[in-house]
Amino acid sequence: MTPAGEIQCTALESVKFGRPAADVLLEEAQRLGADRVFLLASQALDSNTNEIQRIRDALGARCAGVYTGMPPHAPRSACLEAATQARNAKADL
């Protein structure tokens, strides 16, 4: 028997594609006036590609930190840990 339940999704404002993520994220940080950007990224993306480093390099001093400890399905404990790290980093985005 399949369990019953509900999943609520947050609104998706936009999806940008066709350009390097580092360029787009820097533009978004500038557009939003963010000085302290905190990144959430998968461990696999961080360890198996250089995309996160490219983003960090593009953001430069704007990069307040990176959290790569989010396991599948984003359990509450990992969300709280990421939020604590972002707060400690004084992130504004």
N, C-alpha and C positions, 0 to 999 in steps of 0.2 A: 504494500500500500504506500502510495506517495504521500509524504507529509504535507499538510496545508501550511500556508504562510504568505508572506508578503515581502516584497523588496521595494524600497522607495529609492529612487535615483534622483540625484541633484540635477538641476538644469545645466545644460551644456551651452555655454555662450557662443563658442566658435571653435572651429578646427582649422588649423593652418597646416598646409602641406606643400610639398614641392620645393622647399627651401631648407637649408641646414637649420637644425633646431637651435644651435648656438646663436645664429643671427636673429632668428625670430624671438627667442627668449630675451636677448639683449634689447631688442626693439620694444618688446612688451614691458620690460622693466623700466625703460626710459619713458614710455608712454604713460605708465602708471605712477611715475615719480618714485619708484622703489629704490632705496639705497642699500637695503639688506635683504637679499633674496635667499630663501632657504629651499633647497631642492630635495624632492622625494624621488628616489630612483630605485629600481630593482638591483639587487646584488649582481644578478646575471648581466644586466646592461653595464653596470660599473666595471665588473671584472672581465667581461668578454669583449668589450668594445672600448673605443676611446671617446665615445660621445659625451660622457659626463665630464671628462677632462676638457674637451673642447668647449663645453658650456661654461665650466668654471673659468677657463682662460678668457672666453668672450666677456663674461660678467666682471672679471677682474676683482677689484675691491668690493663690488656689489655682492659678490657671493659670500653669504654669511655662514653657509655650511651645507652639508649634504647628508641625508639620512638614507641608508641603503639596507636597513634591517627589517623592511616590511615583508612578512611572509604572505603566502596566498590567502585571499579572503580578508585581508586587513583586520586581524583580530583587535579587539579593544585595547589590549595591553600594548601592542605595537603602536597603535594610533596615539595613545597617551605618551609613550616614550618619544615618538617623533615630535609631538606637540611640545613636550618639555624641552627637547633639544632646540627646537625653533625658538621657543621663548627665551631660553638661556643665551641663544645667539643674537637675541634682540632683532629678530627678523621682522621686516615690515611687509613682506610678500612671500 
